């Protein structure tokens, strides 16, 4: 489409400076006549494109031109800048450099910094952070990675993975990849990965186009539905940790939450963090398992 080509042309000129119509026609796979029509369109739109003929002639933008008002609204520029801030907080490679350049280009539109993003947990240090740049390299260049992995039961296993995607979901980073041990695509929480290594071996696999981390994936798994009853004293946590449509305030003053959780140690440790302010209503299996863990705690103090 012409509008897409026009936008790309402006950025091409910003990046390359002085170019010829032939160079642009080859790059965009159109005729030089089309290029000159596009230049005329850009000029009418207020973008200062210079076109000179003869030896040493060519096409360029007026010196010092920035795109702060011509192509993107102030709100769009703010969105781009904030997106880069998120990448910077995630330790994404070269995000700091990109932020500096964007700040210079959009300098007239950016408001004072109001957003501060830090994905690390309270009390963490640099040694605990997974090197995002290493994982990016492995995914983009299709290198096998190996690591030690601790599951929710704290059982350790050695994994050889074909990394396919890095994802951030529900307060944590995950690596999605084909696990050669399990012979299927698995999701691994980065905080449980230790001794990550990038191997020289190359793989060819691609992530299926229909793969998703949404709740639909959970519905396909045999994960039980828990019905939980919370006392009003726990209300301050509920809307921070559950979706709004999962929480319902009843006439009895209690909050009822319906959520899917695996019946494992993580789930029960999480529920126990609410102390006496939560009761598992269903399923009965979960009630029994939580009751046993609570009894074990009582034994420690009896």
Backbone bond lengths (Angstrom), bond angles and torsions (degrees), N, CA, C in turn:
res aa  C-N    CA-C-N  psi(-1)  N-CA   C-N-CA  omega(-1)  CA-C   N-CA-C  phi
1 X - - - 1.449 - - 1.524 110.24 -
2 X 1.339 116.19 147.85 1.452 119.53 -174.86 1.533 112.37 -62.43
3 X 1.347 117.26 -42.92 1.462 119.45 -176.81 1.518 111.20 -60.41
4 X 1.347 117.15 -38.67 1.461 120.49 178.01 1.526 110.29 -65.34
5 X 1.342 116.28 -41.04 1.466 119.88 179.38 1.523 110.90 -65.39
6 X 1.328 117.04 -38.56 1.460 120.50 179.95 1.530 110.88 -63.44
7 X 1.334 116.57 -43.93 1.464 119.85 178.51 1.518 110.59 -63.24
8 X 1.339 116.22 -45.40 1.463 120.28 179.19 1.522 111.29 -62.44
9 X 1.331 116.19 -35.40 1.459 120.39 -179.11 1.521 111.11 -64.54
10 X 1.336 116.23 -42.17 1.467 119.52 179.20 1.524 110.24 -61.10
11 X 1.325 117.02 -46.60 1.462 119.81 -179.79 1.535 110.97 -66.41
12 X 1.328 116.69 -34.34 1.465 119.87 176.90 1.528 110.06 -62.35
13 X 1.328 116.43 -43.40 1.463 120.48 179.30 1.529 111.41 -67.07
14 X 1.338 116.72 -37.61 1.461 119.89 177.31 1.526 110.41 -62.19
15 X 1.326 116.09 -40.87 1.469 120.44 -176.09 1.526 113.51 -79.27
16 X 1.355 117.17 -30.40 1.462 120.03 -172.79 1.529 113.53 -108.62
17 X 1.324 116.44 -11.58 1.462 118.43 178.26 1.518 112.24 73.87
18 X 1.326 116.72 -109.99 1.464 123.90 -174.57 1.527 109.88 -95.24
19 X 1.354 117.86 119.27 1.468 121.88 -178.41 1.522 109.33 -133.76
20 X 1.331 116.02 169.44 1.464 121.12 176.84 1.519 109.97 -102.05
21 X 1.333 115.54 159.91 1.467 120.21 177.46 1.522 110.22 -62.82
22 X 1.352 116.29 -34.88 1.466 120.32 178.74 1.529 110.71 -63.94
23 X 1.329 115.83 -41.18 1.469 119.78 178.50 1.523 110.89 -61.37
24 X 1.330 116.28 -42.58 1.459 120.14 179.09 1.521 112.08 -68.24
25 X 1.330 116.35 -40.16 1.471 119.29 179.93 1.526 110.94 -64.69
26 X 1.343 116.61 -37.89 1.470 120.07 177.51 1.532 110.62 -67.50
27 X 1.327 116.17 -41.23 1.466 120.32 -177.02 1.521 111.10 -66.48
28 X 1.339 116.92 -42.49 1.465 120.78 -176.72 1.524 112.99 -94.65
29 X 1.336 116.34 -1.62 1.460 121.76 177.38 1.526 112.15 58.35
30 X 1.332 115.14 45.69 1.464 122.11 175.46 1.527 108.20 -133.37
31 X 1.327 117.57 172.59 1.457 120.96 -179.97 1.535 110.66 -77.02
32 X 1.349 115.89 160.54 1.470 119.54 177.22 1.532 110.10 -65.54
33 X 1.339 117.08 -29.51 1.460 119.79 177.21 1.527 110.21 -62.35
34 X 1.356 115.99 -41.06 1.471 120.34 177.30 1.524 110.74 -63.48
35 X 1.334 116.36 -39.34 1.468 120.72 179.24 1.526 110.02 -60.41
36 X 1.327 117.76 -44.99 1.467 120.33 -179.29 1.531 111.34 -67.18
37 X 1.341 116.73 -33.74 1.468 119.15 175.16 1.534 110.22 -65.37
38 X 1.339 116.16 -40.42 1.466 120.27 178.16 1.526 111.05 -63.43
39 X 1.328 116.31 -40.48 1.467 120.56 179.19 1.525 110.13 -62.11
40 X 1.322 115.67 -40.79 1.463 119.61 178.09 1.529 110.98 -63.96
41 X 1.345 116.34 -39.42 1.461 120.89 178.11 1.525 111.04 -63.75
42 X 1.326 116.54 -42.77 1.461 120.47 178.76 1.521 111.56 -63.77
43 X 1.318 116.34 -39.72 1.470 120.84 179.75 1.512 110.81 -63.72
44 X 1.337 116.54 -44.29 1.460 121.10 178.14 1.536 110.61 -61.70
45 X 1.349 116.18 -33.06 1.466 121.23 -179.84 1.520 112.19 -76.34
46 X 1.338 116.75 -4.45 1.456 119.68 176.93 1.508 115.29 96.74
47 X 1.325 116.96 8.42 1.465 120.52 177.87 1.530 107.84 -92.16
48 X 1.341 118.44 120.77 1.470 122.17 -171.88 1.526 113.62 -76.47
49 X 1.328 116.17 81.99 1.461 121.67 177.26 1.524 108.69 -93.60
50 X 1.330 116.27 126.94 1.454 121.36 178.21 1.517 110.10 -100.76
51 X 1.332 115.90 134.86 1.462 121.19 178.55 1.528 108.90 -130.05
52 X 1.324 116.44 118.53 1.467 121.55 -179.45 1.514 109.81 -122.53
53 X 1.340 116.03 145.26 1.460 121.39 -179.03 1.528 110.51 -102.51
54 X 1.339 114.64 171.76 1.458 120.38 176.56 1.515 112.92 86.97
55 X 1.351 114.93 -176.85 1.462 121.32 -179.38 1.527 110.20 -60.48
56 X 1.320 115.45 129.76 1.459 119.90 -179.54 1.507 113.04 80.59
57 X 1.337 117.33 2.24 1.462 120.93 -180.00 1.516 111.09 -78.17
58 X 1.309 115.10 -178.49 1.463 119.49 179.84 1.510 111.03 156.12
59 X 1.301 114.85 -160.97 1.460 122.35 -175.68 1.518 109.11 -122.42
60 X 1.324 116.35 136.54 1.463 120.75 179.17 1.520 109.36 -158.54
61 X 1.309 115.85 169.35 1.452 122.00 172.88 1.522 108.73 -94.65
62 X 1.317 116.35 151.18 1.445 119.61 178.91 1.528 109.25 -59.13
63 X 1.321 116.88 140.77 1.463 122.12 -175.79 1.531 110.69 -58.06
64 X 1.346 115.34 133.56 1.454 120.81 178.35 1.519 114.42 86.50
65 X 1.341 116.53 2.43 1.463 118.99 -178.85 1.534 111.04 -67.22
66 X 1.325 117.25 138.10 1.455 122.51 173.15 1.523 107.95 -125.74
67 X 1.327 115.91 160.65 1.463 120.26 -175.06 1.524 111.92 -96.76
68 X 1.330 116.75 19.44 1.457 117.88 -171.80 1.523 114.26 -65.69
69 X 1.312 120.61 -24.72 1.461 120.01 -177.62 1.528 113.40 -121.20
70 X 1.314 117.62 -15.81 1.459 120.21 -170.17 1.521 114.36 -84.17
71 X 1.351 117.62 -36.89 1.453 119.43 -171.82 1.526 113.74 -114.75
72 X 1.321 116.81 -31.60 1.456 119.69 -174.13 1.519 110.47 -123.19
73 X 1.322 115.96 140.47 1.459 119.73 175.91 1.522 109.11 -72.19
74 X 1.333 115.37 166.62 1.459 120.12 178.72 1.523 110.72 -60.13
75 X 1.346 116.77 -40.32 1.453 120.69 179.57 1.523 111.18 -64.35
76 X 1.343 117.24 -39.40 1.457 121.15 179.14 1.522 110.98 -66.42
77 X 1.333 116.23 -39.71 1.464 119.89 177.74 1.531 110.61 -63.78
78 X 1.338 116.44 -41.09 1.459 119.99 177.68 1.525 110.80 -62.30
79 X 1.335 117.08 -39.25 1.470 120.71 -179.56 1.525 110.72 -64.47
80 X 1.335 116.78 -42.38 1.467 120.61 178.21 1.525 110.23 -61.70
81 X 1.329 115.52 -45.06 1.462 120.19 -178.29 1.528 110.81 -63.85
82 X 1.330 116.97 -42.18 1.461 120.26 -179.19 1.531 111.20 -68.52
83 X 1.342 116.54 -34.56 1.460 119.62 175.54 1.513 111.54 -61.89
84 X 1.326 116.52 -40.15 1.460 120.45 177.39 1.527 111.36 -67.98
85 X 1.325 117.10 -31.93 1.456 120.09 176.08 1.530 110.69 -63.31
86 X 1.334 115.87 -38.72 1.460 120.00 178.19 1.527 109.96 -64.62
87 X 1.340 117.04 -43.21 1.460 120.50 177.54 1.524 110.84 -62.41
88 X 1.320 116.26 -39.17 1.458 119.92 178.97 1.528 110.34 -63.17
89 X 1.334 116.86 -42.77 1.460 120.85 179.19 1.519 111.22 -63.98
90 X 1.336 116.40 -30.25 1.462 121.24 179.37 1.525 112.05 -82.82
91 X 1.344 116.90 6.44 1.458 121.94 -178.82 1.517 111.43 62.89
92 X 1.343 116.30 31.69 1.458 120.54 178.88 1.525 109.33 -68.09
93 X 1.340 117.91 135.59 1.462 120.46 -176.16 1.519 113.04 -59.94
94 X 1.342 115.34 134.56 1.466 124.42 174.50 1.530 113.26 67.64
95 X 1.332 117.95 10.23 1.462 119.58 178.58 1.517 110.88 -64.68
96 X 1.338 117.11 -35.27 1.463 121.10 179.33 1.520 110.85 -61.82
97 X 1.342 116.22 -43.30 1.464 120.87 178.60 1.522 110.84 -64.21
98 X 1.345 115.78 -43.91 1.465 120.04 179.67 1.525 110.64 -62.56
99 X 1.337 116.78 -39.29 1.464 120.35 178.62 1.527 110.87 -61.17
100 X 1.321 116.32 -41.79 1.467 120.07 -179.22 1.516 110.99 -63.45
101 X 1.339 116.30 -42.30 1.464 120.22 -179.07 1.528 111.23 -67.79
102 X 1.332 115.79 -43.58 1.455 119.61 179.55 1.530 110.52 -63.37
103 X 1.326 116.13 -38.43 1.464 120.18 178.31 1.526 110.67 -59.96
104 X 1.345 115.57 -39.08 1.460 119.37 -180.00 1.528 111.51 -70.00
105 X 1.334 116.96 -39.89 1.459 120.95 -178.18 1.528 111.25 -69.76
106 X 1.357 115.41 -41.84 1.464 120.28 -175.28 1.529 112.45 -99.77
107 X 1.312 117.76 23.21 1.464 120.72 -168.28 1.523 113.88 -57.64
108 X 1.340 118.38 -26.51 1.459 120.13 -177.92 1.527 112.70 -83.81
109 X 1.325 116.81 -12.95 1.462 119.36 -174.66 1.521 113.62 -106.97
110 X 1.330 117.06 -21.95 1.454 119.12 -174.40 1.519 111.73 -74.42
111 X 1.326 114.72 134.02 1.452 120.68 176.64 1.523 108.98 -87.19
112 X 1.324 118.10 167.08 1.469 119.99 176.11 1.521 110.24 -53.82
113 X 1.321 116.91 146.65 1.462 121.12 -176.13 1.529 110.75 -59.92
114 X 1.337 115.82 124.50 1.459 120.38 179.00 1.520 111.96 -122.12
115 X 1.347 116.00 -7.82 1.463 121.00 -174.82 1.520 110.05 -115.29
116 X 1.324 116.64 126.97 1.462 122.03 177.47 1.519 107.72 -127.64
117 X 1.327 117.43 121.45 1.462 122.20 -173.17 1.518 110.08 -121.19
118 X 1.328 116.61 130.59 1.461 121.70 177.02 1.521 107.65 -144.84
119 X 1.339 117.42 113.55 1.452 121.81 -176.76 1.532 112.88 -81.51
120 X 1.333 117.62 -13.08 1.459 119.82 -177.58 1.525 110.30 -73.66
121 X 1.341 116.60 151.26 1.457 119.56 -179.20 1.526 110.36 -81.47
122 X 1.326 116.14 164.50 1.458 121.08 -179.04 1.526 109.96 -59.69
123 X 1.326 115.46 132.11 1.456 120.48 175.99 1.511 114.51 85.28
124 X 1.318 118.37 1.18 1.458 120.21 -178.99 1.519 110.76 -79.08
125 X 1.318 115.82 160.72 1.453 119.72 175.40 1.524 109.02 -125.44
126 X 1.323 116.62 176.08 1.462 121.40 -174.68 1.524 112.19 -61.35
127 X 1.331 118.49 -29.46 1.459 121.16 -176.34 1.523 111.97 -66.91
128 X 1.337 117.14 -21.44 1.457 120.33 -177.51 1.522 113.10 -85.57
129 X 1.308 116.97 -9.14 1.465 119.94 -173.81 1.530 111.37 -89.46
130 X 1.328 115.71 128.87 1.456 120.92 176.41 1.528 108.78 -68.51
131 X 1.324 116.57 140.12 1.458 120.23 -179.29 1.532 109.46 -77.14
132 X 1.319 115.49 99.70 1.455 121.27 -178.79 1.526 111.15 -59.20
133 X 1.326 116.78 -36.88 1.462 119.70 -178.43 1.521 111.64 -62.87
134 X 1.330 118.11 -36.16 1.466 121.22 178.21 1.523 110.60 -66.14
135 X 1.324 116.44 -41.56 1.458 120.25 179.49 1.526 110.77 -68.60
136 X 1.327 116.40 -37.56 1.463 119.62 176.26 1.523 110.05 -59.85
137 X 1.311 116.05 -45.31 1.470 120.30 179.69 1.527 110.57 -59.99
138 X 1.330 116.46 -44.66 1.465 120.34 -177.96 1.521 111.71 -64.79
139 X 1.334 117.19 -40.94 1.469 120.71 -178.75 1.523 111.08 -69.31
140 X 1.336 116.80 -48.47 1.460 120.40 -176.08 1.518 112.68 -69.18
141 X 1.325 116.40 -32.91 1.467 120.01 -178.09 1.518 113.00 -101.44
142 X 1.355 115.53 5.17 1.468 122.64 173.92 1.531 112.85 56.62
143 X 1.326 114.31 52.20 1.459 120.80 174.74 1.525 109.93 -99.12
144 X 1.333 115.81 138.24 1.454 121.16 173.35 1.524 109.25 -63.33
145 X 1.346 117.22 143.08 1.462 120.64 172.12 1.525 109.18 -121.57
146 X 1.315 116.03 151.72 1.462 121.66 175.29 1.522 108.61 -127.32
147 X 1.326 116.24 150.86 1.458 119.93 177.78 1.526 110.19 -165.74
148 X 1.320 115.46 165.05 1.456 121.77 169.67 1.519 107.21 -91.66
149 X 1.330 116.39 135.82 1.463 119.61 -177.03 1.512 110.63 -125.83
150 X 1.349 115.06 134.28 1.456 122.19 177.26 1.532 107.78 -109.49
151 X 1.346 116.42 116.89 1.458 119.16 -178.86 1.523 110.87 -80.65
152 X 1.330 117.69 -174.00 1.458 121.53 -176.35 1.527 112.49 -65.21
153 X 1.343 116.54 -18.51 1.464 121.05 176.51 1.527 111.49 -94.31
154 X 1.353 115.56 7.35 1.471 123.40 -178.87 1.526 112.93 62.50
155 X 1.327 115.86 25.95 1.458 119.58 173.51 1.520 108.61 -86.04
156 X 1.328 116.27 131.85 1.464 121.51 -175.65 1.518 110.81 -94.52
157 X 1.340 115.04 139.13 1.463 120.11 176.15 1.521 109.68 -144.93
158 X 1.318 116.25 152.69 1.458 121.61 176.14 1.524 108.55 -92.08
159 X 1.320 116.97 129.50 1.459 120.75 -176.66 1.530 111.33 -122.00
160 X 1.313 114.75 142.33 1.462 122.99 171.24 1.522 106.06 -117.92
161 X 1.319 116.35 118.80 1.461 120.88 -169.37 1.525 111.46 -125.80
162 X 1.326 114.85 141.68 1.455 120.95 167.31 1.527 106.47 -95.19
163 X 1.334 119.47 98.08 1.471 121.48 -173.32 1.519 112.01 -70.63
164 X 1.326 116.04 130.39 1.466 121.16 -174.92 1.525 113.75 -118.14
165 X 1.331 117.40 -27.51 1.464 119.04 -179.43 1.521 109.85 -163.23
166 X 1.340 114.85 147.57 1.453 122.06 173.17 1.522 107.31 -107.87
167 X 1.328 117.59 130.84 1.464 120.79 -175.03 1.525 110.96 -133.44
168 X 1.336 115.14 146.23 1.462 121.06 173.33 1.515 107.47 -115.13
169 X 1.344 116.57 119.57 1.463 120.44 -177.47 1.517 109.38 -148.46
170 X 1.327 114.89 133.80 1.464 121.62 174.92 1.522 112.40 50.79
171 X 1.327 115.94 56.75 1.465 123.61 172.27 1.531 114.51 74.26
172 X 1.316 119.21 11.04 1.462 118.84 -176.43 1.529 111.37 -149.24
173 X 1.347 114.55 155.58 1.464 121.48 175.31 1.526 109.59 -92.80
174 X 1.330 115.05 143.85 1.460 121.61 178.71 1.525 109.57 -134.17
175 X 1.340 115.82 148.19 1.457 121.06 171.16 1.528 107.16 -108.92
176 X 1.320 116.50 127.62 1.461 122.65 179.42 1.519 107.25 -104.07
177 X 1.321 116.88 127.08 1.455 119.05 -178.32 1.515 112.49 -164.57
178 X 1.312 114.53 169.42 1.468 121.04 178.37 1.519 108.29 -83.74
179 X 1.327 115.53 117.51 1.464 121.25 -179.23 1.523 109.03 -90.28
180 X 1.315 116.66 119.30 1.461 120.15 -178.51 1.525 111.62 -72.79
181 X 1.326 117.71 -23.64 1.461 120.48 177.55 1.524 110.72 -69.21
182 X 1.351 116.89 -43.58 1.461 121.46 -178.33 1.528 112.97 -95.99
183 X 1.335 116.51 -7.62 1.467 122.29 178.75 1.522 112.66 57.42
184 X 1.350 116.22 42.26 1.453 121.49 177.24 1.520 109.70 -162.75
185 X 1.328 115.52 166.29 1.462 119.76 178.46 1.520 109.18 -75.16
186 X 1.331 116.15 127.10 1.449 122.50 -178.45 1.536 109.91 -127.53
187 X 1.333 115.22 163.07 1.462 122.20 176.79 1.516 108.87 -116.28
188 X 1.342 116.56 130.29 1.454 121.54 -176.68 1.526 110.13 -123.37
189 X 1.308 116.09 129.56 1.458 121.25 178.39 1.530 109.03 -75.86
190 X 1.337 116.72 128.60 1.451 120.44 -173.33 1.515 113.19 -63.59
191 X 1.325 117.30 -32.46 1.465 119.72 -178.59 1.522 112.25 -66.45
192 X 1.335 117.04 -15.19 1.465 120.80 179.57 1.526 112.27 -100.30
193 X 1.322 115.80 3.67 1.463 120.80 -179.24 1.527 109.76 -94.47
194 X 1.310 116.54 129.79 1.459 121.63 178.14 1.534 108.94 -127.98
195 X 1.319 115.06 152.30 1.474 122.15 175.95 1.529 111.85 55.81
196 X 1.314 115.80 47.55 1.457 121.17 178.03 1.525 111.10 -65.79
197 X 1.319 116.98 132.60 1.458 122.08 177.22 1.524 110.21 -135.21
198 X 1.325 115.86 139.90 1.460 121.75 175.03 1.518 108.06 -97.72
199 X 1.320 116.69 124.35 1.456 121.74 -175.97 1.531 110.34 -97.48
200 X 1.339 117.65 156.83 1.465 120.33 179.10 1.520 113.90 -71.54
201 X 1.338 118.21 -18.55 1.467 121.34 -177.69 1.527 111.01 -64.00
202 X 1.334 116.47 137.31 1.461 123.63 -179.57 1.531 109.32 -105.49
203 X 1.340 116.31 143.95 1.465 120.86 176.03 1.529 109.32 -121.07
204 X 1.341 116.99 167.95 1.463 122.16 -176.90 1.522 113.46 -115.12
205 X 1.305 118.77 -11.31 1.468 122.72 -171.78 1.533 112.27 -60.99
206 X 1.353 115.92 146.58 1.463 122.43 174.44 1.531 108.73 -118.04
207 X 1.319 116.59 153.13 1.459 120.29 176.59 1.528 109.03 -73.40
208 X 1.335 118.81 130.68 1.480 120.64 179.69 1.522 110.97 -53.76
209 X 1.309 116.48 141.12 1.462 121.82 -176.79 1.522 112.16 -62.10
210 X 1.327 118.20 -27.02 1.462 120.70 -177.14 1.522 112.73 -94.67
211 X 1.336 117.34 8.46 1.467 119.13 -179.81 1.520 110.27 -70.02
212 X 1.337 117.01 139.77 1.466 120.36 -179.15 1.515 110.17 -149.54
213 X 1.337 115.05 150.18 1.459 120.81 175.10 1.527 111.61 -99.09
214 X 1.323 117.60 11.36 1.460 120.85 -176.02 1.518 111.20 -74.63
215 X 1.310 114.20 175.81 1.463 120.13 -178.11 1.520 112.24 -63.70
216 X 1.340 117.03 -19.81 1.465 119.27 178.12 1.513 111.08 -61.21
217 X 1.342 115.50 -33.72 1.456 118.80 177.85 1.519 110.34 -64.66
218 X 1.333 116.41 -37.70 1.456 120.23 179.84 1.523 111.34 -67.49
219 X 1.326 116.37 -32.99 1.462 119.66 -179.47 1.516 111.36 -66.68
220 X 1.336 116.04 -28.13 1.455 120.09 -179.72 1.525 111.51 -77.76
221 X 1.340 116.71 -16.77 1.453 121.15 179.51 1.532 109.11 -91.97
222 X 1.298 115.94 159.65 1.462 120.13 179.79 1.524 109.20 -88.69
223 X 1.325 115.87 65.80 1.454 121.93 179.13 1.517 108.07 -100.74
224 X 1.317 118.33 124.20 1.471 120.17 -175.53 1.525 112.70 -68.62
225 X 1.319 115.65 153.42 1.459 122.60 176.12 1.522 108.03 -93.99
226 X 1.330 116.90 122.74 1.454 121.93 178.54 1.523 110.08 -99.91
227 X 1.318 115.97 136.78 1.452 121.66 173.07 1.519 107.61 -110.73
228 X 1.323 115.56 117.86 1.456 122.09 -172.07 1.518 110.62 -116.62
229 X 1.335 116.22 143.50 1.461 122.65 178.69 1.532 108.36 -116.06
230 X 1.333 116.73 118.72 1.458 121.76 -176.28 1.529 110.53 -111.29
231 X 1.322 115.33 139.09 1.460 121.15 174.12 1.525 109.73 -73.67
232 X 1.335 118.04 155.98 1.462 120.91 179.51 1.529 112.79 -56.87
233 X 1.345 117.49 -26.94 1.467 120.76 -179.62 1.526 112.46 -62.53
234 X 1.342 117.47 -21.23 1.465 121.22 -179.20 1.519 112.59 -97.30
235 X 1.323 116.53 3.94 1.468 120.08 -174.04 1.527 112.78 -58.93
236 X 1.332 117.21 -33.96 1.469 120.11 -176.53 1.521 112.62 -62.47
237 X 1.329 117.76 -20.35 1.461 120.52 -179.37 1.527 113.49 -93.94
238 X 1.321 116.09 -23.78 1.461 119.46 -167.30 1.519 113.31 -62.60
239 X 1.334 117.37 -49.10 1.459 118.90 -175.96 1.522 112.14 -77.03
240 X 1.344 117.16 -9.91 1.465 120.78 172.30 1.519 111.07 -81.69
241 X 1.323 116.85 -29.22 1.461 120.54 -169.19 1.524 114.54 -116.20
242 X 1.321 117.52 -6.55 1.465 120.98 177.35 1.520 109.53 -131.92
243 X 1.332 115.86 157.81 1.453 120.51 175.78 1.526 109.69 -72.48
244 X 1.326 115.61 151.85 1.464 120.17 -176.57 1.519 112.18 -58.46
245 X 1.358 116.59 -38.67 1.466 118.54 -177.74 1.527 112.87 -76.43
246 X 1.341 117.59 -3.70 1.461 120.84 176.92 1.527 111.54 -91.96
247 X 1.317 117.47 -12.80 1.465 122.33 -173.90 1.533 109.57 -110.00
248 X 1.316 115.60 133.15 1.469 120.19 179.34 1.535 109.21 -138.07
249 X 1.331 116.54 124.51 1.465 121.87 177.05 1.523 108.80 -89.39
250 X 1.338 116.32 120.98 1.472 121.14 -178.61 1.525 110.59 -94.48
251 X 1.326 115.27 169.57 1.464 121.64 -179.10 1.527 112.40 -64.00
252 X 1.329 117.32 -22.46 1.468 120.04 -179.75 1.520 112.32 -77.88
253 X 1.353 117.23 -1.02 1.462 120.99 178.03 1.511 113.92 89.44
254 X 1.329 118.15 -3.84 1.462 122.16 179.46 1.533 110.20 -96.15
255 X 1.328 114.40 154.04 1.460 120.76 177.69 1.529 108.68 -100.46
256 X 1.320 115.75 132.33 1.462 120.97 179.15 1.525 108.78 -112.95
257 X 1.322 115.33 128.88 1.462 122.16 -176.32 1.525 109.01 -121.50
258 X 1.329 115.96 132.25 1.461 121.89 175.11 1.514 107.95 -114.74
259 X 1.341 116.97 121.75 1.453 120.98 -173.53 1.521 109.93 -151.28
260 X 1.330 117.08 153.08 1.462 122.45 176.41 1.520 109.87 -95.06
261 X 1.325 116.48 124.38 1.463 122.27 176.41 1.529 109.30 -140.56
262 X 1.310 115.65 143.95 1.454 119.53 170.02 1.521 108.41 -72.24
263 X 1.323 116.77 146.93 1.463 120.88 179.18 1.524 109.33 -88.01
264 X 1.322 114.77 77.13 1.455 120.21 -179.72 1.526 110.07 -130.24
265 X 1.327 116.02 -179.26 1.464 120.68 -176.58 1.519 111.67 -59.64
266 X 1.347 117.18 -39.38 1.465 119.40 -178.12 1.527 110.11 -59.32
267 X 1.340 116.01 -46.44 1.467 120.36 -178.13 1.522 111.67 -60.48
268 X 1.326 116.52 -45.73 1.459 118.86 -176.51 1.527 111.73 -72.72
269 X 1.322 117.52 -34.84 1.466 119.59 175.02 1.523 110.14 -64.02
270 X 1.330 115.83 -37.70 1.467 120.27 178.73 1.523 110.69 -65.15
271 X 1.342 116.63 -46.63 1.463 120.16 -179.66 1.525 111.09 -64.41
272 X 1.320 117.01 -36.69 1.458 120.09 178.75 1.524 112.00 -66.20
273 X 1.346 116.75 -21.36 1.465 119.25 178.85 1.525 111.59 -66.86
274 X 1.343 116.71 -16.12 1.463 120.90 176.19 1.533 112.03 -86.82
275 X 1.342 116.03 -4.96 1.457 119.94 178.63 1.518 112.03 59.78
276 X 1.339 115.34 -135.79 1.469 121.12 -176.85 1.520 113.46 -79.52
277 X 1.333 116.32 1.85 1.466 119.54 -174.19 1.529 113.70 -91.96
278 X 1.335 117.50 8.19 1.464 120.01 175.67 1.516 109.63 -135.81
279 X 1.323 115.54 142.84 1.465 121.75 174.12 1.524 108.45 -131.39
280 X 1.338 115.76 129.45 1.462 120.20 175.73 1.523 107.81 -79.75
281 X 1.316 116.18 117.74 1.462 121.14 -179.63 1.528 111.29 -87.77
282 X 1.312 116.50 -42.19 1.467 122.99 179.72 1.527 108.24 -147.25
283 X 1.340 116.24 152.52 1.474 129.84 -5.25 1.525 110.95 -79.89
284 X 1.296 116.63 166.99 1.455 121.91 -177.73 1.527 111.21 -62.46
285 X 1.337 115.94 -33.43 1.463 119.79 178.55 1.525 111.13 -59.07
286 X 1.316 116.00 -42.93 1.463 120.17 -179.79 1.524 110.46 -67.39
287 X 1.329 118.02 -39.52 1.466 121.54 177.25 1.521 110.49 -58.14
288 X 1.319 116.43 -45.88 1.467 121.61 -178.11 1.525 110.95 -64.19
289 X 1.330 115.96 -43.17 1.468 120.11 -177.82 1.522 110.95 -66.57
290 X 1.342 117.09 -40.43 1.465 119.96 179.77 1.534 110.24 -69.84
291 X 1.325 116.24 -37.74 1.463 120.28 178.26 1.519 110.98 -60.49
292 X 1.326 117.30 -40.92 1.466 121.20 179.93 1.530 110.60 -64.46
293 X 1.316 116.71 -42.09 1.464 119.69 179.30 1.523 111.23 -66.17
294 X 1.318 116.25 -37.87 1.468 119.51 177.41 1.524 110.63 -65.64
295 X 1.324 116.72 -37.89 1.471 120.66 178.28 1.520 110.52 -65.72
296 X 1.317 116.41 -38.77 1.467 119.71 178.09 1.526 111.26 -62.53
297 X 1.339 116.30 -35.62 1.467 119.89 177.93 1.529 109.74 -67.58
298 X 1.331 116.46 -41.96 1.460 120.67 178.98 1.525 111.21 -58.62
299 X 1.332 116.43 -39.51 1.465 121.12 -179.07 1.524 111.79 -60.62
300 X 1.339 115.94 -31.80 1.462 118.95 -179.83 1.515 112.24 -63.57
301 X 1.331 116.58 -27.65 1.466 121.72 -174.41 1.528 113.43 -110.79
302 X 1.324 116.49 6.23 1.466 119.68 -178.38 1.528 111.11 -90.12
